[in-house]
Amino acid sequence: MRGGNSTESARPPTPHNPNETRPMAKPRDREPKTKACAACGRPTVVAYRVRRTAAAVWEFVCPDCLERVKSGNPHYAYGGTWKGERH
């Protein structure tokens, strides 16, 4: 036995065998999450993180309101997409 270090006795991880079958993931049986649109207030499963005023506050807007928010708006900035079905 060398040194008594507990990490020396640990086995290395086993590589994945491509011929081995893995258990299938359970299907989701819950409703997707929603966010309220900052412009119209309706719940949405897909929301866009945007800045729409000079206040530099990030808000989430629905796809329907996104076009109205960004057309001709000098303060508009895109900050990502939120999807409720991924969470």
C-alpha positions as CSV (number, residue, x, y, z in Angstrom):
1,M,0.0,0.0,0.0
2,R,1.5,3.4,-1.0
3,G,1.0,6.5,1.1
4,G,-2.5,5.8,2.2
5,N,-4.0,8.4,-0.1
6,S,-7.7,7.5,-0.6
7,T,-7.8,8.9,-4.1
8,E,-5.2,6.2,-5.2
9,S,-7.6,3.4,-4.4
10,A,-10.5,4.9,-6.3
11,R,-11.3,3.1,-9.6
12,P,-11.3,5.1,-12.8
13,P,-14.7,5.7,-14.4
14,T,-15.9,3.0,-16.8
15,P,-16.2,4.1,-20.4
16,H,-19.7,3.9,-21.9
17,N,-20.3,0.8,-23.9
18,P,-22.2,1.7,-27.1
19,N,-23.8,-1.8,-27.3
20,E,-25.3,-1.4,-23.8
21,T,-28.9,-0.2,-23.6
22,R,-29.7,2.6,-21.2
23,P,-33.0,3.0,-19.5
24,M,-35.3,5.4,-21.3
25,A,-36.0,8.8,-19.7
26,K,-39.5,9.1,-18.2
27,P,-41.8,11.3,-20.3
28,R,-42.8,14.6,-18.7
29,D,-46.3,14.6,-17.5
30,R,-46.4,18.2,-16.2
31,E,-47.5,21.4,-17.9
32,P,-44.7,23.6,-19.4
33,K,-43.8,26.6,-17.3
34,T,-45.0,30.1,-18.5
35,K,-43.9,33.7,-18.0
36,A,-46.2,36.7,-18.1
37,C,-45.3,39.1,-21.0
38,A,-44.2,42.5,-19.7
39,A,-46.0,44.2,-22.6
40,C,-49.4,42.5,-22.7
41,G,-49.5,40.4,-19.5
42,R,-50.5,37.2,-21.3
43,P,-48.7,34.0,-20.2
44,T,-46.3,32.6,-22.8
45,V,-44.2,29.4,-23.1
46,V,-41.5,31.2,-25.1
47,A,-40.4,34.6,-24.0
48,Y,-37.6,37.0,-25.2
49,R,-35.5,38.9,-22.8
50,V,-35.3,42.5,-24.0
51,R,-34.6,46.0,-23.0
52,R,-37.4,48.3,-24.3
53,T,-36.8,51.6,-22.4
54,A,-33.9,53.8,-21.5
55,A,-34.1,52.4,-17.9
56,A,-31.9,49.4,-18.9
57,V,-34.2,47.0,-17.2
58,W,-34.4,43.5,-18.7
59,E,-38.0,42.3,-19.3
60,F,-39.6,39.2,-20.9
61,V,-42.0,39.7,-23.8
62,C,-44.0,37.2,-25.8
63,P,-43.4,36.6,-29.6
64,D,-46.5,38.6,-30.5
65,C,-45.2,41.7,-28.7
66,L,-41.6,41.4,-29.7
67,E,-42.1,43.0,-33.2
68,R,-43.9,46.0,-31.6
69,V,-41.2,46.4,-29.0
70,K,-38.2,46.3,-31.4
71,S,-39.6,48.2,-34.5
72,G,-38.1,51.7,-34.4
73,N,-37.1,51.5,-30.7
74,P,-33.6,53.0,-30.1
75,H,-33.5,51.4,-26.6
76,Y,-34.3,47.9,-27.8
77,A,-31.7,45.2,-26.9
78,Y,-32.1,41.4,-27.2
79,G,-30.9,39.3,-24.2
80,G,-31.9,35.7,-25.0
81,T,-34.7,33.3,-25.3
82,W,-36.5,31.6,-22.4
83,K,-38.4,28.4,-23.1
84,G,-40.7,26.9,-20.5
85,E,-40.6,23.4,-21.9
86,R,-36.9,23.0,-21.2
87,H,-37.2,23.8,-17.5
